[in-house]
Amino acid sequence: MLKNTFRITVIFTVFVLIIFYIAIFSGWFGVSDGVGGNFCEAARVGFIKQPANSYSNIGFIISGLSCAWILSHSSINKTGFFFKHPFIPLFYCLITVLLGPCSMAMHATETPIGGLFDMNSMYLFGAFMFSFALARYYKLNSFVFVTIYLVSIVLCNIAGTYKTVFGFDFFPGSAAFGLVCCLGMLYEFLNYRKHRPVVQFKYAVYCSLSFLIAFYVWHFGWDGHCFCNPNSLFQWHGVWHLLCGLSTFFMFKYYISEEVSG
């Protein structure tokens, strides 16, 4: 399966992008009502409301395709847990690519449905971090891994239906995303302490630094921030997308670097 990973990922990417643009031009996302419009960039006239914040998501697509290329064309060690279940490497590439159009959906349309796709782009990836780390730590089988993954996404979406917590103006969906990511990192650390795998831990550091820097500059891309320029094609929220895309690539490099002797 690995030798066909790049080909399958390219086909998947083209298919998803075609469906995405058909959905936009056909109005399947509904009427724009300003969802996501607070991320600094002014809405343009036309089908793509926020071009910079939309097209910066190409970083996820490039990351997914790059991971697929490495799997198909590079000579890499395949003894780690990432390769124990044959579908996981391809699955990782596909969901990484999918993050791009899902996040584009909100910035391109500024609709509630687009916003739902955007939130699920985060849930898809956070759930993978958590379920894979848990499966790795407890040596779980494929069925349990997939079950944990799907349940995590469902629970995150349920949390996202709430707008307040105990009367406070707070979005539990974002908290759920943060929780699964933190639990994923916790179990990665516990796995490293318990099983002492031979792995290039530097990639975990690079992944974390990329995301932390991304989260820092994310705050610059809000309406009213002194760094916000609504009419510029340079948007800090776009930088957030690109750095998050980079972090997904470093995470992949961390996963495939694991070696198991014997």
Secondary structure, DSSP 8 states (H G I E B T S, - for coil): -GGGHHHHHHHHHHHHHHHHHHHHHHTTT-----TTTTSS----SSS-S-HHHHHTTHHHHHHHHHHHHHHHHS-----SGGGTSTHHHHHHHHHHHHHHHHHHHHHHH-SHHHHHHHHHHHHHHHHHHHHHHHHHHHT--HHHHHHHHHHHHHHHHHHHT--EETTEE--HHHHHHHHHHHHHHHHHHHHHHHH--B--THHHHHHHHHHHHHHHHHGGGSTT-TT--TT-S--HHHHHHHHHHHHHHHHHHHHHT-B---
